[in-house]
Amino acid sequence: MHRAFPASVAAAERFAAEAGFTQSCIPEVGRLLSAAAAAKPAGVIAESGTGAGVGTAWLYSGLGPQARLVTVERDRSLADRAAATFADDPRVQVLTGDWRLLEAHAPFDVFFCDGGGKREDPERVVDLLAPGGVLIMDDFTPAADWPPSFEGQIDELRAFYLGHPRLAAAEVLTTPASAAVIATRLA
């Protein structure tokens, strides 16, 4: 039996289509986000790069009753629309601005680092995780070798997270042509 998308995800995808926003996470990553949020039922869940709210909605679909979700988006119109989607739930906060606004809400039990941070200050991204906190980053092209490469060059960003001494990390295929890096901060 095929399970339909959660209502919040369907609503966010409709908005993304209306707004012409094409950078939302794919359903395979969305289900991963939902599962990660559900694994931390009283956790602090974060997202950088709200976009049209599709990833936010997937995280929300797994959000426990004692958990809270904070997400940040630089584009005010996108952030305002996402905030309206979750306005009836005090567990969800949508911030407008730079990804560093998330620092005031850390440490995170789950951090979907989809926008700012992962490239600009990767060490700070690791610092924002609670011990046992899970970091999820998508939009990687699968790499078969070590060190990982992309377009003939060593993928320094992916190698940073996969080899970080404070993380237990893995690259996981989300489709045959895309991968995510999932890491847990060591205690």
C-alpha positions in Angstrom: 0.0 0.0 0.0 1.4 3.4 -1.0 1.1 6.1 1.7 0.2 9.5 0.6 2.3 12.5 1.4 1.4 14.2 4.7 -1.0 17.1 4.3 1.7 19.7 5.2 4.1 18.3 2.6 1.4 18.4 -0.1 0.6 22.0 0.8 4.2 23.1 0.7 4.7 21.3 -2.6 1.7 23.2 -4.0 3.2 26.5 -2.8 6.6 25.6 -4.3 5.0 24.9 -7.7 3.0 28.2 -7.5 6.1 30.2 -6.6 8.3 28.5 -9.2 10.6 27.2 -6.5 12.5 24.2 -7.8 15.0 23.5 -5.1 12.8 21.6 -2.6 14.0 18.3 -1.2 13.0 15.2 -3.0 10.5 12.7 -1.4 13.3 10.2 -0.7 15.1 12.8 1.4 11.8 14.0 2.9 11.0 10.6 4.3 14.5 10.5 5.8 13.9 13.9 7.5 10.6 12.6 8.9 12.2 9.5 10.3 15.1 11.5 11.8 12.6 14.0 13.5 10.5 11.1 14.8 13.6 9.5 16.4 14.0 12.6 18.6 10.4 13.0 20.0 11.4 15.7 22.5 14.3 17.1 20.5 15.2 20.4 19.0 15.0 20.1 15.2 16.6 22.7 12.9 16.8 23.5 9.2 18.8 26.0 7.4 17.2 26.9 4.0 13.5 26.7 4.5 12.8 27.5 0.9 9.1 26.9 0.1 8.8 24.8 3.3 8.8 21.3 1.8 11.7 20.0 3.9 10.2 21.8 6.9 6.9 20.0 6.3 8.7 16.6 6.1 10.5 17.4 9.4 7.1 18.5 10.8 5.5 15.2 9.8 7.8 13.4 12.2 7.8 16.0 15.0 7.0 14.7 18.4 4.6 16.3 20.8 7.5 17.6 23.0 9.8 18.6 20.1 10.3 21.9 18.5 11.3 22.9 15.0 13.2 26.0 14.0 14.0 26.9 10.4 15.6 29.9 8.7 15.2 31.3 5.3 16.9 34.4 3.8 14.1 35.2 1.3 11.4 37.0 3.3 8.5 36.1 1.0 9.3 32.4 1.2 9.9 32.6 5.0 6.5 34.4 5.5 4.7 31.8 3.5 6.3 28.9 5.3 5.5 30.6 8.6 1.9 30.9 7.6 1.7 27.2 6.9 2.7 26.4 10.5 1.2 29.4 12.3 -1.2 27.2 14.2 1.5 25.1 15.9 3.7 26.8 18.5 6.3 24.1 18.2 7.4 25.5 14.8 9.3 28.8 14.4 10.3 30.2 11.0 13.1 32.8 11.1 14.0 35.2 8.3 17.6 35.9 7.8 21.1 34.3 7.8 21.6 30.7 8.9 23.5 32.0 12.0 20.2 32.9 13.5 19.9 29.3 14.4 22.8 29.5 16.8 20.5 30.9 19.5 18.4 27.7 19.4 21.2 25.2 19.5 22.2 22.5 20.3 20.2 20.5 17.8 19.1 16.9 18.0 18.5 16.9 14.2 19.9 19.5 11.8 18.9 19.5 8.2 21.6 21.7 6.8 20.2 22.5 3.4 21.0 26.1 3.1 23.7 28.3 4.7 26.4 26.9 7.0 27.5 23.7 5.4 30.0 25.4 3.1 30.6 28.8 4.9 31.4 27.4 8.3 31.3 23.6 8.5 33.1 23.4 11.8 30.4 25.6 13.3 27.7 23.3 11.9 29.2 20.4 13.8 29.4 22.6 16.9 25.6 23.2 16.7 24.8 19.5 17.1 24.0 18.1 20.5 25.9 14.9 21.4 24.0 12.2 19.6 22.6 14.9 17.3 22.0 13.9 13.6 23.2 16.1 10.7 21.6 15.6 7.3 22.8 17.2 4.1 21.4 16.3 0.7 22.1 17.1 -3.0 25.4 15.2 -3.3 26.3 13.2 -6.5 27.2 9.7 -5.4 30.9 9.0 -5.0 32.3 5.5 -5.3 35.9 6.2 -4.2 37.8 7.7 -1.3 38.5 10.5 -1.1 35.1 11.4 -2.7 35.3 13.4 -5.9 33.0 15.6 -7.9 33.6 16.5 -11.5 37.2 15.2 -11.3 38.1 17.1 -8.2 38.3 16.0 -4.6 35.0 17.0 -2.9 36.5 18.7 0.1 33.2 19.5 1.7 31.9 15.9 1.6 35.4 14.7 2.8 35.2 17.1 5.7 32.0 15.7 7.1 32.6 12.1 6.3 36.1 12.3 7.9 35.4 14.6 10.8 36.7 13.2 14.1 33.6 14.2 16.1 31.2 12.6 13.7 30.2 9.1 12.7 29.1 9.7 9.1 27.9 7.9 6.1 26.9 8.7 2.5 23.6 7.2 1.7 22.1 6.9 -1.8 18.7 8.6 -1.9 18.2 7.8 -5.6 20.6 6.2 -8.1 21.8 9.7 -9.0 21.7 11.5 -5.6 23.1 11.0 -2.2 22.9 12.4 1.3 25.5 12.7 4.1 24.1 11.6 7.4 26.3 12.1 10.5 25.8 11.7 14.2 27.9 13.8 16.6 29.9 11.6 18.9 29.4 12.0 22.7 
